[in-house]
Amino acid sequence: MKRRYPFLISIPHGGMHIPDEVCNIIALGYKDLKYYSDPSSRELFDFRKNVEMVIDTHVSRMVIDLNRPPYSLPPRHPDGVVKLRTVDGKAVYRKERFPDITLIHQLLMSYYFPYHAEIDRLLEVHDIKIAFDCHSMLPRGPLMQKDAGQLRPMICIANNGDKNGRPRKGGLATCPATWMCCLADSFKEEFCLDHEVTINSPFKGGFITNAHYWHKGIPWVQLEVNRSLYEFDSLTDSKGEKGNGKHIMELNKKIWNTLQKFWDSIF
């Protein structure tokens, strides 16, 4: 029987579905929804045949962002769990049609809390030794991010620590620093990269990694893959979309090889 690795794979931003509750008030079209999601991440990180468990969602992060705290609400947090605007300032909802508190509560109860409850359940009942929260990132920092306009690395892994994966002063790292360095080395070897693989830069880890590490104590890593590795301006498929299935499949294999070699080198 083929060995399954003791991993949980979380893919919270790959969906593009707009639920009926908000479909008449959303301002974003298909192209925007694709751009502001983590495009193709559900295929990119689909390791169901090789790992203990995979969890993802079909719902767009523009409706409910699973990697934000449930109390991160507008107007104080316009890029929170329910969004007023995108990362470059575009309105998510039609003018004066933003969800009221009753609808926000409905969205949280329908899509947000079930995802997090399922993560806790999976960690409780399955033999999972490490979890990965998997994302793709824009090649440059968007307008309203701290790294606006800056080129991003090809791969970023994060554990809420410093650039070497060690705990920051007053903080708690979600995965041992030795594991983080080993994982970074595995990415560098598999992808033939050096400085373009970073730890905790530009991302340090989000709500999912931090909250569920606190809940269960099982190591968590946030994994960010640069979209330039599979989206190409000069390469379109038959539907005119950037990138294609072949490149995504090849990248999926390289990422899996990295995770496999990382784990085998530790145990």
C-alpha positions as a Markdown table, in Angstrom:
| # | Residue | x | y | z |
|---|---|---|---|---|
| 1 | Met | 0.0 | 0.0 | 0.0 |
| 2 | Lys | 1.3 | 3.4 | -1.0 |
| 3 | Arg | 2.6 | 5.5 | 1.9 |
| 4 | Arg | 0.5 | 8.5 | 2.9 |
| 5 | Tyr | 2.5 | 11.3 | 4.5 |
| 6 | Pro | 1.1 | 12.7 | 7.8 |
| 7 | Phe | 0.2 | 16.1 | 6.4 |
| 8 | Leu | -2.9 | 18.2 | 6.4 |
| 9 | Ile | -3.1 | 20.5 | 3.4 |
| 10 | Ser | -5.3 | 23.6 | 3.7 |
| 11 | Ile | -6.2 | 25.6 | 0.6 |
| 12 | Pro | -8.4 | 28.5 | 1.8 |
| 13 | His | -8.3 | 30.9 | -1.1 |
| 14 | Gly | -8.7 | 28.9 | -4.3 |
| 15 | Gly | -12.5 | 29.1 | -4.7 |
| 16 | Met | -14.3 | 31.5 | -6.9 |
| 17 | His | -18.0 | 30.7 | -6.1 |
| 18 | Ile | -20.2 | 33.6 | -5.1 |
| 19 | Pro | -23.0 | 32.4 | -2.8 |
| 20 | Asp | -26.6 | 33.3 | -3.5 |
| 21 | Glu | -26.7 | 35.5 | -0.4 |
| 22 | Val | -24.5 | 38.1 | -2.0 |
| 23 | Cys | -24.6 | 37.4 | -5.8 |
| 24 | Asn | -26.9 | 40.4 | -6.4 |
| 25 | Ile | -24.7 | 42.9 | -4.6 |
| 26 | Ile | -21.1 | 41.9 | -5.5 |
| 27 | Ala | -19.3 | 44.3 | -7.8 |
| 28 | Leu | -16.5 | 42.1 | -9.0 |
| 29 | Gly | -16.8 | 40.2 | -12.3 |
| 30 | Tyr | -15.2 | 36.8 | -13.2 |
| 31 | Lys | -11.8 | 38.2 | -14.2 |
| 32 | Asp | -11.5 | 40.2 | -10.9 |
| 33 | Leu | -12.6 | 37.2 | -8.9 |
| 34 | Lys | -10.0 | 35.1 | -10.5 |
| 35 | Tyr | -7.3 | 37.7 | -10.1 |
| 36 | Tyr | -8.0 | 38.3 | -6.4 |
| 37 | Ser | -8.3 | 34.6 | -5.5 |
| 38 | Asp | -5.3 | 32.3 | -5.4 |
| 39 | Pro | -5.8 | 31.0 | -9.0 |
| 40 | Ser | -5.4 | 27.3 | -9.6 |
| 41 | Ser | -4.2 | 26.7 | -6.0 |
| 42 | Arg | -6.8 | 23.9 | -5.6 |
| 43 | Glu | -5.0 | 22.1 | -8.4 |
| 44 | Leu | -1.5 | 23.3 | -7.5 |
| 45 | Phe | -1.7 | 21.8 | -4.0 |
| 46 | Asp | -3.9 | 18.8 | -4.6 |
| 47 | Phe | -1.9 | 16.1 | -2.9 |
| 48 | Arg | -4.9 | 14.0 | -1.9 |
| 49 | Lys | -3.3 | 10.8 | -3.2 |
| 50 | Asn | -0.2 | 11.3 | -1.0 |
| 51 | Val | -1.2 | 12.9 | 2.3 |
| 52 | Glu | -3.5 | 12.2 | 5.2 |
| 53 | Met | -6.0 | 15.0 | 4.5 |
| 54 | Val | -6.7 | 18.0 | 2.2 |
| 55 | Ile | -9.3 | 20.7 | 3.0 |
| 56 | Asp | -10.3 | 23.4 | 0.6 |
| 57 | Thr | -13.3 | 25.6 | -0.3 |
| 58 | His | -15.2 | 26.6 | -3.4 |
| 59 | Val | -16.3 | 30.0 | -1.9 |
| 60 | Ser | -14.4 | 33.1 | -3.0 |
| 61 | Arg | -12.2 | 34.8 | -0.5 |
| 62 | Met | -13.8 | 38.1 | -1.7 |
| 63 | Val | -17.0 | 36.9 | 0.1 |
| 64 | Ile | -15.4 | 35.3 | 3.1 |
| 65 | Asp | -11.7 | 35.2 | 3.9 |
| 66 | Leu | -10.9 | 32.1 | 5.9 |
| 67 | Asn | -7.4 | 33.4 | 6.7 |
| 68 | Arg | -8.6 | 36.4 | 8.7 |
| 69 | Pro | -9.8 | 36.5 | 12.3 |
| 70 | Pro | -13.6 | 36.3 | 12.7 |
| 71 | Tyr | -13.6 | 39.7 | 14.5 |
| 72 | Ser | -11.6 | 41.4 | 11.7 |
| 73 | Leu | -14.7 | 43.2 | 10.4 |
| 74 | Pro | -15.3 | 46.4 | 8.4 |
| 75 | Pro | -15.3 | 49.3 | 8.5 |
| 76 | Arg | -12.3 | 49.1 | 10.8 |
| 77 | His | -10.8 | 46.3 | 8.8 |
| 78 | Pro | -11.7 | 46.8 | 5.1 |
| 79 | Asp | -9.5 | 43.8 | 4.0 |
| 80 | Gly | -10.8 | 41.6 | 6.8 |
| 81 | Val | -12.9 | 38.4 | 7.0 |
| 82 | Val | -15.6 | 40.3 | 5.0 |
| 83 | Lys | -14.1 | 42.8 | 2.6 |
| 84 | Leu | -14.9 | 46.4 | 1.6 |
| 85 | Arg | -12.1 | 46.5 | -0.9 |
| 86 | Thr | -9.5 | 44.5 | -2.7 |
| 87 | Val | -5.8 | 44.7 | -2.0 |
| 88 | Asp | -5.5 | 47.5 | -4.6 |
| 89 | Gly | -8.5 | 49.5 | -3.5 |
| 90 | Lys | -11.3 | 48.2 | -5.8 |
| 91 | Ala | -14.7 | 48.1 | -4.2 |
| 92 | Val | -16.0 | 44.5 | -3.6 |
| 93 | Tyr | -19.6 | 45.4 | -3.4 |
| 94 | Arg | -21.9 | 47.7 | -5.3 |
| 95 | Lys | -22.3 | 51.2 | -3.9 |
| 96 | Glu | -24.3 | 51.3 | -0.7 |
| 97 | Arg | -25.0 | 47.5 | -1.0 |
| 98 | Phe | -22.4 | 46.2 | 1.5 |
| 99 | Pro | -23.7 | 43.3 | 3.7 |
| 100 | Asp | -25.3 | 44.3 | 6.9 |
| 101 | Ile | -24.4 | 42.6 | 10.3 |
| 102 | Thr | -27.2 | 40.0 | 9.9 |
| 103 | Leu | -25.8 | 38.9 | 6.5 |
| 104 | Ile | -22.2 | 39.0 | 7.8 |
| 105 | His | -23.2 | 36.7 | 10.6 |
| 106 | Gln | -25.0 | 34.4 | 8.1 |
| 107 | Leu | -21.8 | 34.2 | 5.9 |
| 108 | Leu | -19.6 | 33.5 | 8.9 |
| 109 | Met | -21.9 | 30.7 | 10.2 |
| 110 | Ser | -22.3 | 29.2 | 6.7 |
| 111 | Tyr | -18.8 | 29.2 | 5.4 |
| 112 | Tyr | -16.2 | 30.5 | 7.9 |
| 113 | Phe | -16.8 | 28.6 | 11.1 |
| 114 | Pro | -17.4 | 25.2 | 9.4 |
| 115 | Tyr | -14.0 | 25.4 | 7.7 |
| 116 | His | -12.2 | 26.0 | 10.9 |
| 117 | Ala | -14.2 | 23.5 | 12.9 |
| 118 | Glu | -13.3 | 20.9 | 10.2 |
| 119 | Ile | -9.6 | 21.7 | 10.5 |
| 120 | Asp | -9.8 | 21.1 | 14.3 |
| 121 | Arg | -11.7 | 17.8 | 13.7 |
| 122 | Leu | -9.2 | 16.6 | 11.1 |
| 123 | Leu | -6.3 | 17.3 | 13.4 |
| 124 | Glu | -8.1 | 15.5 | 16.2 |
| 125 | Val | -9.0 | 12.3 | 14.5 |
| 126 | His | -6.2 | 11.8 | 11.9 |
| 127 | Asp | -2.5 | 11.1 | 12.4 |
| 128 | Ile | -1.3 | 14.5 | 11.3 |
| 129 | Lys | 2.2 | 15.6 | 12.2 |
| 130 | Ile | 2.4 | 18.9 | 10.3 |
| 131 | Ala | 0.0 | 21.1 | 8.4 |
| 132 | Phe | 0.5 | 23.4 | 5.5 |
| 133 | Asp | -1.7 | 26.4 | 4.7 |
| 134 | Cys | -1.2 | 26.8 | 0.9 |
| 135 | His | -1.5 | 30.0 | -1.2 |
| 136 | Ser | -0.3 | 31.7 | -4.3 |
| 137 | Met | 1.0 | 35.3 | -4.3 |
| 138 | Leu | 1.2 | 38.1 | -6.8 |
| 139 | Pro | 4.7 | 38.7 | -8.3 |
| 140 | Arg | 4.7 | 42.2 | -6.9 |
| 141 | Gly | 3.2 | 43.6 | -3.7 |
| 142 | Pro | -0.1 | 45.2 | -4.5 |
| 143 | Leu | -1.0 | 48.8 | -3.8 |
| 144 | Met | -2.2 | 48.5 | -0.2 |
| 145 | Gln | 0.3 | 45.9 | 1.1 |
| 146 | Lys | 3.4 | 46.7 | 3.1 |
| 147 | Asp | 5.6 | 45.5 | 0.2 |
| 148 | Ala | 3.7 | 47.6 | -2.5 |
| 149 | Gly | 5.5 | 47.6 | -5.8 |
| 150 | Gln | 8.3 | 45.3 | -4.6 |
| 151 | Leu | 9.2 | 42.1 | -6.4 |
| 152 | Arg | 8.4 | 39.0 | -4.3 |
| 153 | Pro | 10.4 | 35.8 | -3.9 |
| 154 | Met | 9.5 | 32.7 | -5.9 |
| 155 | Ile | 8.7 | 30.8 | -2.7 |
| 156 | Cys | 7.9 | 32.1 | 0.8 |
| 157 | Ile | 7.4 | 29.8 | 3.8 |
| 158 | Ala | 6.2 | 31.3 | 7.1 |
| 159 | Asn | 5.9 | 30.3 | 10.8 |
| 160 | Asn | 5.3 | 33.7 | 12.5 |
| 161 | Gly | 9.0 | 33.9 | 13.2 |
| 162 | Asp | 12.0 | 35.8 | 12.0 |
| 163 | Lys | 13.9 | 35.4 | 8.7 |
| 164 | Asn | 15.5 | 32.2 | 10.0 |
| 165 | Gly | 12.3 | 30.8 | 11.4 |
| 166 | Arg | 13.2 | 31.5 | 15.0 |
| 167 | Pro | 10.5 | 33.0 | 17.3 |
| 168 | Arg | 10.3 | 36.7 | 17.3 |
| 169 | Lys | 10.6 | 38.5 | 20.7 |
| 170 | Gly | 7.3 | 38.1 | 22.5 |
| 171 | Gly | 6.0 | 35.8 | 19.7 |
| 172 | Leu | 5.5 | 32.1 | 19.1 |
| 173 | Ala | 6.7 | 30.3 | 16.1 |
| 174 | Thr | 4.2 | 27.8 | 14.6 |
| 175 | Cys | 6.9 | 25.4 | 13.3 |
| 176 | Pro | 10.4 | 24.6 | 14.6 |
| 177 | Ala | 13.2 | 26.8 | 13.1 |
| 178 | Thr | 15.2 | 23.7 | 12.1 |
| 179 | Trp | 12.2 | 22.4 | 10.1 |
| 180 | Met | 11.8 | 25.7 | 8.4 |
| 181 | Cys | 15.4 | 25.9 | 7.3 |
| 182 | Cys | 15.2 | 22.3 | 6.1 |
| 183 | Leu | 12.1 | 23.0 | 4.1 |
| 184 | Ala | 13.6 | 26.2 | 2.6 |
| 185 | Asp | 16.7 | 24.2 | 1.6 |
| 186 | Ser | 14.5 | 21.5 | 0.0 |
| 187 | Phe | 12.7 | 24.2 | -2.1 |
| 188 | Lys | 16.0 | 25.7 | -3.1 |
| 189 | Glu | 17.3 | 22.3 | -4.3 |
| 190 | Glu | 14.2 | 21.3 | -6.1 |
| 191 | Phe | 13.6 | 24.6 | -7.8 |
| 192 | Cys | 17.3 | 25.5 | -8.3 |
| 193 | Leu | 16.8 | 28.8 | -6.4 |
| 194 | Asp | 18.8 | 30.6 | -3.7 |
| 195 | His | 17.7 | 34.0 | -2.3 |
| 196 | Glu | 14.4 | 33.6 | -4.0 |
| 197 | Val | 13.2 | 31.2 | -1.3 |
| 198 | Thr | 12.5 | 33.2 | 1.9 |
| 199 | Ile | 11.3 | 32.6 | 5.4 |
| 200 | Asn | 8.7 | 34.9 | 6.9 |
| 201 | Ser | 9.1 | 37.6 | 4.1 |
| 202 | Pro | 6.9 | 39.1 | 2.8 |
| 203 | Phe | 4.4 | 36.9 | 4.7 |
| 204 | Lys | 4.8 | 35.8 | 8.3 |
| 205 | Gly | 1.8 | 33.5 | 8.5 |
| 206 | Gly | -1.9 | 34.2 | 8.8 |
| 207 | Phe | -4.8 | 33.4 | 11.1 |
| 208 | Ile | -5.1 | 29.8 | 10.1 |
| 209 | Thr | -1.5 | 28.8 | 10.9 |
| 210 | Asn | -1.5 | 30.8 | 14.2 |
| 211 | Ala | -5.0 | 29.9 | 15.5 |
| 212 | His | -4.7 | 26.1 | 14.8 |
| 213 | Tyr | -1.2 | 25.8 | 16.1 |
| 214 | Trp | -2.5 | 27.4 | 19.3 |
| 215 | His | -5.5 | 24.9 | 19.3 |
| 216 | Lys | -3.6 | 21.7 | 18.8 |
| 217 | Gly | 0.1 | 22.3 | 19.0 |
| 218 | Ile | 0.7 | 20.6 | 15.7 |
| 219 | Pro | 3.3 | 22.5 | 13.6 |
| 220 | Trp | 1.9 | 24.7 | 10.8 |
| 221 | Val | 3.6 | 26.3 | 7.9 |
| 222 | Gln | 2.1 | 28.9 | 5.5 |
| 223 | Leu | 3.3 | 28.2 | 2.0 |
| 224 | Glu | 3.2 | 30.9 | -0.7 |
| 225 | Val | 4.1 | 30.2 | -4.3 |
| 226 | Asn | 4.7 | 33.1 | -6.8 |
| 227 | Arg | 2.1 | 33.1 | -9.5 |
| 228 | Ser | 4.8 | 33.9 | -12.1 |
| 229 | Leu | 5.8 | 30.3 | -11.8 |
| 230 | Tyr | 2.7 | 29.2 | -13.6 |
| 231 | Glu | 1.0 | 32.3 | -15.1 |
| 232 | Phe | 2.6 | 33.5 | -18.3 |
| 233 | Asp | 1.7 | 36.6 | -20.3 |
| 234 | Ser | 2.8 | 34.9 | -23.5 |
| 235 | Leu | 1.2 | 31.6 | -22.9 |
| 236 | Thr | -2.5 | 31.1 | -23.1 |
| 237 | Asp | -4.7 | 28.0 | -23.3 |
| 238 | Ser | -7.7 | 27.5 | -25.6 |
| 239 | Lys | -9.9 | 29.7 | -23.4 |
| 240 | Gly | -7.4 | 32.5 | -23.4 |
| 241 | Glu | -6.4 | 32.0 | -19.8 |
| 242 | Lys | -2.9 | 32.6 | -18.6 |
| 243 | Gly | -0.8 | 29.5 | -18.0 |
| 244 | Asn | -2.1 | 26.0 | -18.7 |
| 245 | Gly | -2.8 | 22.7 | -17.0 |
| 246 | Lys | 0.5 | 21.1 | -18.0 |
| 247 | His | 2.5 | 23.8 | -16.2 |
| 248 | Ile | 0.3 | 23.5 | -13.1 |
| 249 | Met | 0.7 | 19.7 | -13.1 |
| 250 | Glu | 4.5 | 20.1 | -13.4 |
| 251 | Leu | 4.6 | 22.6 | -10.6 |
| 252 | Asn | 2.4 | 20.4 | -8.4 |
| 253 | Lys | 4.9 | 17.6 | -8.8 |
| 254 | Lys | 7.9 | 19.8 | -7.9 |
| 255 | Ile | 6.1 | 21.1 | -4.8 |
| 256 | Trp | 5.2 | 17.6 | -3.8 |
| 257 | Asn | 8.8 | 16.4 | -4.3 |
| 258 | Thr | 9.9 | 19.2 | -2.1 |
| 259 | Leu | 7.6 | 18.4 | 0.8 |
| 260 | Gln | 8.3 | 14.7 | 0.5 |
| 261 | Lys | 12.1 | 15.2 | 0.6 |
| 262 | Phe | 11.8 | 17.7 | 3.4 |
| 263 | Trp | 9.9 | 15.2 | 5.6 |
| 264 | Asp | 12.1 | 12.3 | 4.7 |
| 265 | Ser | 15.1 | 14.3 | 5.7 |
| 266 | Ile | 13.7 | 14.9 | 9.1 |
| 267 | Phe | 12.4 | 11.4 | 9.9 |
